[in-house]
Amino acid sequence: MKVVLFANTDWFLYNFKLALANALRARGDEVVLLSPPGEYGQRLREMGFRWEPLPVSRSGVNPLAELMAVRRVHALYRALQPDLVHHFTIKCVIYGSFAARMAGVKRVVNSVTGLGFALLADTFKARLIRPVVLALYRHALRGTAVVFQNADNRDTLQRHGVLARSRVYVVAGDGIDTDVFVPVQSSATAALVEREAFPLSRPPATLPLGGGNGNAGVRQTVLMMARLLQSKGVAEFVAAAALVRARMPDVEFLLAGAPDPGNPEAVDEASLREWQAQGHVQFLGHRSDALALNQACSIAVLASTQGEGIPRSLLEAAACGKPLVATDVPGCRDLVQAGKTGFLVPPGDASALAEALLQLLGDESLRARMGAAARVHVEQGFSDQRVNAQIFEIYGAEV
């Protein structure tokens, strides 16, 4: 079977869909990866995959340009003649579905990994484009298999009448390689990981992270990995850091993530400069060492205010045996078991976020118990093997 996986960045394919592509190849399928051009495309080719660059603007709204993008996808599908196409992210879902229908592709799977700005934000621009997005979804998803990462997102689109003519599934996220993302096994390994993860921010003599109970001499680190968007709760994370450090000044707060200038919810430069000047949070920018960062931190946070699919950053941290603090929004609440693997706090509430962090930072045994439970939870419900098996069942049903 020839299978096409189409996403809005080659980074997405490399980081989130590589396990699926490998599993397809291992069972004998021919895999073609499509995305706009980027630095990860060559890496995919070096791994033996056929990757095709396909220019599609993430934020473009020019009708003529967008129509041309659909025509490019259609031409490629006509040339490839795939047996099944699987689309990820909103534009690829909509444009890919229209193109597949025109090209006569019979088996179309669309993954809705999150509802995005148009359906979640409450700004004038979001309200303005929402009816258009819903209409496009309604026509694009007709007759296709639609895969959600949580039931909340499924129910939202069902309420809008978008899924009436679709076959609907819920699969728990993108999966995580639990053989790669593992807890640190020893204090010596932890110290090494720490030096690799934070070479500029701490001296080699710093004690391993994640230990201790908040006493002097033991450095603890709170990590959030997210794009610098308002809806990711960056402002709340910074505010919570200030509250925690007023009581525990030795705790370090790290934010790993890059700005996203094309996104309407991008944090503005003035806010970033102000937060950096305050000094409560270290802004690490884009990082490719997610494993080392998660193994080295004490607690992982996601302060999203609008909801997620299944947040990858929390999956990685949980697989590394870290306790989680997240907001009680779709996606986060599907992964974080409140009181067992971490804490859920109200979105937009920096004080509640700070109090949950202080409770964990002050109790080493609680961190250990919740971290161990988080690891088990991921192994049982969110591993690559489990998620890919569910995806293959959907592929098999789409005959």
QUISULTA-V835920 format. One record per residue. RES is the residue in three letters. SS is DSSP state (H for helix, E for strand, L for the rest). Layout:
res=(RES;RES)
ss=(SS;SS)
//
This chain:
res=(MET;LYS;VAL;VAL;LEU;PHE;ALA;ASN;THR;ASP;TRP;PHE;LEU;TYR;ASN;PHE;LYS;LEU;ALA;LEU;ALA;ASN;ALA;LEU;ARG;ALA;ARG;GLY;ASP;GLU;VAL;VAL;LEU;LEU;SER;PRO;PRO;GLY;GLU;TYR;GLY;GLN;ARG;LEU;ARG;GLU;MET;GLY;PHE;ARG;TRP;GLU;PRO;LEU;PRO;VAL;SER;ARG;SER;GLY;VAL;ASN;PRO;LEU;ALA;GLU;LEU;MET;ALA;VAL;ARG;ARG;VAL;HIS;ALA;LEU;TYR;ARG;ALA;LEU;GLN;PRO;ASP;LEU;VAL;HIS;HIS;PHE;THR;ILE;LYS;CYS;VAL;ILE;TYR;GLY;SER;PHE;ALA;ALA;ARG;MET;ALA;GLY;VAL;LYS;ARG;VAL;VAL;ASN;SER;VAL;THR;GLY;LEU;GLY;PHE;ALA;LEU;LEU;ALA;ASP;THR;PHE;LYS;ALA;ARG;LEU;ILE;ARG;PRO;VAL;VAL;LEU;ALA;LEU;TYR;ARG;HIS;ALA;LEU;ARG;GLY;THR;ALA;VAL;VAL;PHE;GLN;ASN;ALA;ASP;ASN;ARG;ASP;THR;LEU;GLN;ARG;HIS;GLY;VAL;LEU;ALA;ARG;SER;ARG;VAL;TYR;VAL;VAL;ALA;GLY;ASP;GLY;ILE;ASP;THR;ASP;VAL;PHE;VAL;PRO;VAL;GLN;SER;SER;ALA;THR;ALA;ALA;LEU;VAL;GLU;ARG;GLU;ALA;PHE;PRO;LEU;SER;ARG;PRO;PRO;ALA;THR;LEU;PRO;LEU;GLY;GLY;GLY;ASN;GLY;ASN;ALA;GLY;VAL;ARG;GLN;THR;VAL;LEU;MET;MET;ALA;ARG;LEU;LEU;GLN;SER;LYS;GLY;VAL;ALA;GLU;PHE;VAL;ALA;ALA;ALA;ALA;LEU;VAL;ARG;ALA;ARG;MET;PRO;ASP;VAL;GLU;PHE;LEU;LEU;ALA;GLY;ALA;PRO;ASP;PRO;GLY;ASN;PRO;GLU;ALA;VAL;ASP;GLU;ALA;SER;LEU;ARG;GLU;TRP;GLN;ALA;GLN;GLY;HIS;VAL;GLN;PHE;LEU;GLY;HIS;ARG;SER;ASP;ALA;LEU;ALA;LEU;ASN;GLN;ALA;CYS;SER;ILE;ALA;VAL;LEU;ALA;SER;THR;GLN;GLY;GLU;GLY;ILE;PRO;ARG;SER;LEU;LEU;GLU;ALA;ALA;ALA;CYS;GLY;LYS;PRO;LEU;VAL;ALA;THR;ASP;VAL;PRO;GLY;CYS;ARG;ASP;LEU;VAL;GLN;ALA;GLY;LYS;THR;GLY;PHE;LEU;VAL;PRO;PRO;GLY;ASP;ALA;SER;ALA;LEU;ALA;GLU;ALA;LEU;LEU;GLN;LEU;LEU;GLY;ASP;GLU;SER;LEU;ARG;ALA;ARG;MET;GLY;ALA;ALA;ALA;ARG;VAL;HIS;VAL;GLU;GLN;GLY;PHE;SER;ASP;GLN;ARG;VAL;ASN;ALA;GLN;ILE;PHE;GLU;ILE;TYR;GLY;ALA;GLU;VAL)
ss=(L;E;E;E;E;E;L;L;L;H;H;H;H;H;H;H;L;H;H;H;H;H;H;H;H;H;L;L;L;E;E;E;E;E;E;L;L;L;H;H;H;H;H;H;H;H;L;L;L;E;E;E;E;L;L;L;L;L;L;L;L;L;H;H;H;H;H;H;H;H;H;H;H;H;H;H;H;H;H;H;L;L;L;E;E;E;E;E;L;H;H;H;H;H;H;H;H;H;H;H;H;H;H;L;L;L;E;E;E;E;E;E;L;L;L;H;H;H;H;H;L;L;L;H;H;H;H;H;H;H;H;H;H;H;H;H;H;H;H;H;L;L;L;L;E;E;E;E;L;L;H;H;H;H;H;H;H;H;H;L;L;L;L;L;L;L;E;E;E;E;L;L;L;L;L;E;L;L;L;L;L;L;L;L;L;L;H;H;H;H;H;H;H;H;H;H;H;L;L;L;L;L;L;L;L;L;L;L;L;L;L;L;L;L;L;L;L;L;L;L;E;E;E;E;E;L;L;L;E;H;H;H;L;H;H;H;H;H;H;H;H;H;H;H;H;H;H;L;L;L;L;E;E;E;E;E;L;L;L;L;L;L;L;L;L;E;L;L;H;H;H;H;H;H;H;H;H;H;L;L;E;E;E;E;E;L;L;L;L;H;H;H;H;H;H;H;L;L;E;E;E;E;L;L;L;L;L;L;L;L;L;H;H;H;H;H;H;H;H;L;L;L;E;E;E;E;E;L;L;L;L;H;H;H;H;L;L;E;L;L;L;E;E;E;E;L;L;L;L;H;H;H;H;H;H;H;H;H;H;H;H;L;L;H;H;H;H;H;H;H;H;H;H;H;H;H;H;H;H;H;H;L;E;H;H;H;H;H;H;H;H;H;H;H;H;H;H;L;L)
//
